[in-house]
C-alpha cells in the first residue's frame, strides 16, 4: 500500500515523540550516575553542573560501609528469585489444568481467578497481614515469599499459552506411555518457554520494585529488601554529603532491571532459537519412545506447526505396538 503524506507525517511525529521521551529518561539515568560520582557539595549546587569536578568512585562503596546495603541487596535477590520460581511452577501447573483437563467447575474456577485481577492488592493487605502474623511469618522470608507465590495474571498467561499446544502432541505422548507430569515437563514445557520467560520477567520486576508489602512484614535489616532499605537510608541521611551515596545506591539497585531490559532487547533471536530447540527436543523424545531413530523431517519446527504430523506419528506408534508393522 502506498504511503500517503499524512501517514508519513504521522509516523515521523510518533517517532519524534518516542525519541524525545527516550532522551528524557536517558537524561535522568545519566544525571543519577554522574551525581553518584560527584563530591558532596556539588550535587545540590546552583547553577546545576552535569559533569563532576572530580570522580569520587568511593561513593559506590559507601552504601555497603555506612548501611546494611549488601544485606538489602541479597534479600531482594533471594526474594525476587524465589517468588519468580514459585510463580513459574504454580502458574504453569494451574494453566495446564485449566487448559488441558476437563472437570466440573473448571470454567467457573477460571472466572474466579480472573475476577481477582480487579481487586487491588491494598484491599487484601490487612487480612493478609493478620494471617501472616498469626502464622508467625512477620520478619521472615516466608512472609515475603509465600504470599506472592502465585499470580492471576500468570495463570491467565500460561493458560492461553498452553491452549496453543496441539492436543495431538499430548495424545501421542499418552499413547507412548507418558504420564501427566512427564507430558508437562518434556512436551508442553519446552514449547511454552517463551511465555514462561515473559512471566519470569514480569514477576521478577514486580517484586524487585515492591515496597508496601515488604515494608509491612519486614522491619529489621535482616529481612528488608532494597526499596525498604533505600527508604530507611534516605530517612537516616546526614545532609547534602549523603546525596551522592544515595545516588550510588539507587544506580546499583537499577543494575538488575537494566540488565533485564538489555536481555529483552536481544530476546528476538534468543526466543526463536529456544523455540527451534524445543521442537527438536519434542521430535527426538517422541521418536525415541516410538523406537524410530529418524523421522525424516527436514525442519523439526514443522511438528509444532502441523498437528497432523503428530496424529500420523501417534498412528504409527499404535500400529507398531499392535505388531502390524515393524519399526523402521
N, C-alpha and C positions, 0 to 999 in steps of 0.2 A: 504494500500500500504506500502510495506517495505521501511524503511528509509535507504538510502544509506549513506556511509561515507561522500560523498561530500555534500549531503544535510544537514547532521548533522553538519558538519564543517561550512557550510554557515550560518546555523541557530545560532550556537554559536557565530560566528563572528558578526552577526547582533545584537544579544543581548548584546555583549560586547560594540559595538559602541553606542547603545542606553543607556546602563548603564553609559558609560563614559560621554556622553552628559548630562545625568541627574545629575551626580556628579558635572560637571562644573556649571550648572545652580543653583544647590543647594548651591554650594560654594559661588557663587555671592550673593545669598539671605542671607546666613549665615554671610558673611562678612559685608553686609549692616546693618543687625540687630545688630551685635556686635559693629560696628563702631558708631552706634547711641547711644551706651551706654558708649563710651569712653570719657575721658577728651579731651578738645580741642587740646592739644599739641601732643596727641598720634596717631591721625588719619593719619597724613602725616609723621610720624616718620620713619626714616631709621636706621636699618632694620625694616621690617614690623612685627608688633605684632598683632596676631589674637585676643588674649584674652585681654580685658581691665584690667588695673591695679586696677581700681575701677569702679563700675557700677553707672553711672550718669543717674538715671532714670528721672531726671527733664528735660533732653534733649527732651523728648516726650511732655512736656508741653510748651517748648519754642516757637514752631511754632504758638501756639494759643495766646501767650502773646506778641511776637515780630512782628507778622504779622497777617493779616486777614485770617489765615489758616482755621479757623472754618467756615468763610463765603464761602471760596473757596470750602470746602468740602460739605457744604449744597447746594451750587449752582450746583455742579456736581451731587449730588443725585437727586435734583429736575429735572435737565435737562435730566439725564440718564433715570430716571423712566418715565418721561413724554414722551420722544421720544420713549421709548420701548412700552408703552401702545398705543401710537398713531400708531406705526408701526404694532402692532398686529391687531388693528382694520382695518386700511386701507389695509394692505396686505391680511388679511383674506377675506375681502369683495371683493377685486379685484380678488383674487384667486378663490373665489366662483363663481364670474361672468364668468371668463374665462373657468372654468371647467364645470359648470352645466347649463349654459344658451347658447342658440343659437340665434345669431342676426347677421346682416350683418356687416362685418368688424371686427369680433371678433378675428380671427386668425391674421389679419394684425395688429391690435392693440397690440396683444401679442408679435408679432415680433418686433414692435417698442419698447416695454418695454424691451425686451431682448437686443435690439441694444444699449440701453443706458448703459448697463454694459460695453461696450467697450469705453465709453467716460470717461476720467479721471476727477475726481472731480475738480482738479485745473483749468481745462479748463472753467468750468462754474462759478467759484468763482467771476470773475469780473462782469459779468452781474447780477449774483445773488446778489452780494453786492450792485450794483446800484439799484436793485429792493427793497431790504431791506431798503436801505437809503431813497428811495422815499416814502416808507410806514411808515417811522419813527420808524423802529424797531431796530435801532442801539442802543446798550447799553440797551437792554431789553431782557426778557426771550422769547418773541415771536420770535425775530431774531435768537435765539439759538435753539428753539424747532421746529417751523413750517417748516423751510426749510428741516429739517431732518425727517419729519413726515411720509415718506414712503420710500420704497426701492425696486428697481427692483429685487434684489436677493430674498427679502422676498416674493414678488408677485410670482416669479417663484417657490419658495419652497412651498408656500401654494397651488398654482395651482396643482402642481404634487401630493401633499399630498391629496387634496380633490378629485383628479381623482381616488384614490384608494377606495373611499367610494362607495359601490354598489348603482346603480341608483334605485334598488328595494326598498331600505330603504326610499329614498326620495319619491318614488311613493306611498308607504304605508302611509307615513306621509301626503301627499297631499290628499289621499283618506279619511283620518281621519280628514280632516279639518285644518291641519296645514298650515300656510302661509309661505312665503319665509323667513321672519326673524325668526319665531319660528323653522322652519326646520334647519336653520343655527345654532341657539343657542342650541337647545335640541338634535339634531341628529348629525350634522356634527361637531360642536364644541367639544363635548366630545370625538369623535373618532379621532380627529387630535390634541389632547392635546400634544402629543409628539413633532410633528413638531412645534407647537406654542411655546413650551418651548425652543426648539433649536433656533428658530428665536429670542425669547426674549433674550437668552444668547448672541447670536452674536451681536444683535443690542446694547445691554447694554455695552458690552465690547468695541465695536467700538466707541461709544460715550463717554465712560469713558476715553478713551485714545486720543480722538480727540483734536488736538492742533491748527491747522491752522485756521479753521473757527471760533472757539471762540476767537482767537487772533484778527481776523478781525472785529468782530461785538461787542466785549466786551472789553472796555479799562479801565473800572473802577472796583474797588474792589467789588462793589455791584453785579456785574454780571460775574466776572471772574470765570472760572472753575479751577479745580485742575492743569491740565497741564500748563495753562497760569499762574496761581498763583505761581506754583513751579518755573517756569522760571523767574518770576519777583522777587521772593525771592532770587534766585541764583544771579541775577544781582545786588541785593542790599545787598550782603553778607558783613560781617565785617572782613573777613580774615579767618585764619585757625580755629579760635574758633567757627565759624558758621557751619563748615562742619558736626559735629555731629548733629546739629539741622536739617540740610538739609537731612541727612541720616534718621533721625527720621521721618521727614515729608514724605520722599519717602516710608518708610516702612508703615506708616499709610495710604498712598494713595494706597498701594498694597493690603490692607486687603480685600476690596470687591472682587477683582479678585481672590485672594487666596481662599476666601470662595466659590465663584462660581466654581472654579476648584475642590474643595473637594466635592461640591454638585454633579458635573457631575461624579465624581468617584463613588459616591453612587447611581447614577441615574438608573442603571440597574433594581434592584428590584422596585424602585420607579416608573419608566415608566411602568413596567409590571403591577404593582398594579393599576396605573391610567387607563391603557387600559382595565383591567378587570372591574374596576368600571364604566368606560364609557359604556361598553357593557351591564352591568347590568342596568344602567340608561336608555339606549335606549330601552331595553327589557321591563322594567317596564312602561316607558312612552307610548309606542305603545300599550302595553297590557291594560293599564288603559283607553286609548281612545277607544279601541275596546271593552271595557267592558268585558274583560276576566281576572279574578283575577289571574289565573295561566296558564302559557303556557306549563307546564310540561317539562321544559328544565332542564337538569342536569348541563349544563355549559352555562352561559349567553354569553360567548365569541363566541359560535357557531353562534350567529346571525351575527357577522361581518365576520366570515369565510365561511358561507354558504348563499349566496344570495338567493337561492331557498327558504329558510325558510321565508325570508321577503316577497317573492311572495305568498307563501301559506297563510301568515298572512294577506296580502292585500286581497286575495280572500275570506278569512274567514270574514273579516270586511265588504266586499262588499255584501256578501250573507246575513250577519246579518242585514245590513241596508235595504235590499230588503224584509226582513221578511221570507226568505226561510228556515232559521234555527234560533233557539233560542241561544243566547249567553250562553255559559257554565258557 
